[in-house]
Amino acid sequence: MSPFPLSGNTLLPPLIQDILAMKLLLATLHSKQTHASLALPCLAAACSRIEGLTIVLREYTVNERPEVVLPRLALEEADVIAFSCYIWNIEQTLKLAADLKLIQPHCFIILGGPEVSYGSHELMAAHGFIDCIVRGEGEETCSELLRQLADTSGGALSEERLTGISGICFRSDDDIVTTRERVAICNLDSIPSPFAAGLVATSKPLVYYETSRGCPFSCAFCLSSLEGNVRSFSLERIKSDLEILMGSGVETIKLVDRTFNYDAARASHLWEFILEKNRKSRFHFEIAADLLTDTNITLLRKVPADTFRFEIGVQSAAAGTLASVGRQSDLAKLFANVARVRRETAVTLHLDLVAGLPGEDLPGFVRSLESLLAAKPQHIQVEPLKVLKGTAMRKIAREQGYAFSPHPPYRILKNRWLSFRDICRIEAASQAVERFYNSGRFVITLELLAQRVSLAELFTDPALEAILEKYLGSKPAAVFAAFYRLAEKSLAGELLEDVVDTLRFDYCLAGYPGKVLPPFLAEPAGGEGPAPPFSHPELARLLAIPAGNRIRTFTANFRMDHSGTLPAAAGCLTTFVYFSSAEGESVRALSIPQLQRQEE
């Protein structure tokens, strides 16, 4: 039974008799320990002025054991517990909330977040321990709800008072009451800054930040399309928050604006401000590349390396497929601007691809992937479509005969254009892109292959699934073994010999290999080469390696020079020099003739 049970039109006297003793616990489960919540601090800031309310924030991860998290939450002995729910944590959250209700029957359980904002009535009907669901933006709704709960002063609270709160779903006897939709907050500056209030864990490696809400696009597969027009915090508020974050030395500030550059002039203004004020933080932006202007790109030339990262949702390289889900994108301009940013700036590029959109079969997916690989971004993310609750994609899925999992994250299983086996091949391709392309371990090999074969076809090879299943793990030996087996099954003749040669080179670049290379990469004609003709002190002098660095070397013969220091020739003896310091390990690959020339 809830501490605020409804009886007819009134609430029975709650257990919380003292307005000065009401405790709110805000909790969530992140996907990774490195993340710092944005939603919980925003809610805490919005509710901070409620008289008599004590607020506690607790952040955990989905990887932590429930038997560890549950006691910590229960020990708070909160009167009200509110969970922030997403597709990655909803199942664990429901289990925790159910157990908390058994331990503390009189606590008031609230769920909020995108995963519970749609289908709220059905969720409450299926889970009797949920007392209330906050739908949509939570700051104003939570503030009003908690004021009502705290303002009973030991008396009765009428159902009418809860019904007057927009954007909630709550229990009334055996009924579930859904109130009217809440109008979006027009003046976002009315939400107190959680950063100014010191509520955000800025010591975490990654901190989320938003300068705006809403999206200018209406993509059927995205929840952001339901938020309507873009609303922005004032530039003064944004600059104040950013100064706090940059001044705190946050390692990575990830902006969750759905399209940061929806206004090109505004984007330039804020990028200029960041470049002026930033000390050492990195920034992650989601942008629409086709909206970049010449002025934007000219400014981006000033960005230092390893400072800005742009995530660009291409989703598909087929205009018809994008049109079928209401996505407006000038693909020609998008790829042209991606090429300019790649060529003219030091901005890191991350391109997204969604598999399973209407009209795109497996060959169409391969073409889309090839387009992204040709753009040569530093990172490519391939994701099978998620048919999210509340999105227009649900209606399209029904009309087009989609099959998708009814459980989070609602991944596609098949549709008219892709069989389940096709989806499995695409998921294997996603793993291959992550392990082989995004890892940065196969630069020389991929450059060679891109000149001679289709990388997209290689990454969707039917043999790949079994290979990746056999060679699990992220250690270099396992990852290189997987690539070697893929090359062995897909390539032949001189190309295969060249690829094995580049794999050996990439393996040596990835880190000190020890005394010998793995058997599948061992040189067939007599093993590794002799020791370099220079001592470690001589190498330190020749390569200007600072004193105090540990130096190790590995020398091997290759079919050709892959270090870029000599014209391609049959046979090349190369020495890899590894030197470590407190900052980590670095490696230099030099042909023996180059070392000898430096000595001269």
Secondary structure as GFF3:
##gff-version 3
##sequence-region A 1 600
A	DSSP	beta_strand	6	7	.	.	.	ID=ss1
A	DSSP	beta_strand	10	11	.	.	.	ID=ss2
A	DSSP	three_ten_helix	19	21	.	.	.	ID=ss3
A	DSSP	beta_strand	22	30	.	.	.	ID=ss4
A	DSSP	beta_strand	35	36	.	.	.	ID=ss5
A	DSSP	alpha_helix	39	47	.	.	.	ID=ss6
A	DSSP	beta_strand	53	61	.	.	.	ID=ss7
A	DSSP	alpha_helix	66	74	.	.	.	ID=ss8
A	DSSP	beta_strand	80	84	.	.	.	ID=ss9
A	DSSP	alpha_helix	90	103	.	.	.	ID=ss10
A	DSSP	beta_strand	108	112	.	.	.	ID=ss11
A	DSSP	alpha_helix	120	126	.	.	.	ID=ss12
A	DSSP	beta_strand	132	134	.	.	.	ID=ss13
A	DSSP	alpha_helix	139	150	.	.	.	ID=ss14
A	DSSP	alpha_helix	159	163	.	.	.	ID=ss15
A	DSSP	beta_strand	168	172	.	.	.	ID=ss16
A	DSSP	beta_strand	175	178	.	.	.	ID=ss17
A	DSSP	three_ten_helix	188	190	.	.	.	ID=ss18
A	DSSP	beta_strand	206	209	.	.	.	ID=ss19
A	DSSP	beta_strand	212	213	.	.	.	ID=ss20
A	DSSP	three_ten_helix	223	227	.	.	.	ID=ss21
A	DSSP	beta_strand	231	232	.	.	.	ID=ss22
A	DSSP	alpha_helix	235	247	.	.	.	ID=ss23
A	DSSP	beta_strand	252	255	.	.	.	ID=ss24
A	DSSP	alpha_helix	264	277	.	.	.	ID=ss25
A	DSSP	beta_strand	282	287	.	.	.	ID=ss26
A	DSSP	three_ten_helix	289	291	.	.	.	ID=ss27
A	DSSP	alpha_helix	294	300	.	.	.	ID=ss28
A	DSSP	beta_strand	308	315	.	.	.	ID=ss29
A	DSSP	alpha_helix	319	324	.	.	.	ID=ss30
A	DSSP	alpha_helix	331	344	.	.	.	ID=ss31
A	DSSP	beta_strand	348	355	.	.	.	ID=ss32
A	DSSP	alpha_helix	362	374	.	.	.	ID=ss33
A	DSSP	beta_strand	379	384	.	.	.	ID=ss34
A	DSSP	alpha_helix	393	400	.	.	.	ID=ss35
A	DSSP	beta_strand	403	404	.	.	.	ID=ss36
A	DSSP	beta_strand	412	414	.	.	.	ID=ss37
A	DSSP	alpha_helix	420	432	.	.	.	ID=ss38
A	DSSP	pi_helix	433	438	.	.	.	ID=ss39
A	DSSP	alpha_helix	443	450	.	.	.	ID=ss40
A	DSSP	alpha_helix	455	459	.	.	.	ID=ss41
A	DSSP	alpha_helix	464	470	.	.	.	ID=ss42
A	DSSP	alpha_helix	476	490	.	.	.	ID=ss43
A	DSSP	alpha_helix	493	510	.	.	.	ID=ss44
A	DSSP	three_ten_helix	519	521	.	.	.	ID=ss45
A	DSSP	alpha_helix	536	542	.	.	.	ID=ss46
A	DSSP	beta_strand	550	558	.	.	.	ID=ss47
A	DSSP	beta_strand	572	581	.	.	.	ID=ss48
A	DSSP	beta_strand	584	591	.	.	.	ID=ss49
A	DSSP	alpha_helix	592	599	.	.	.	ID=ss50
###
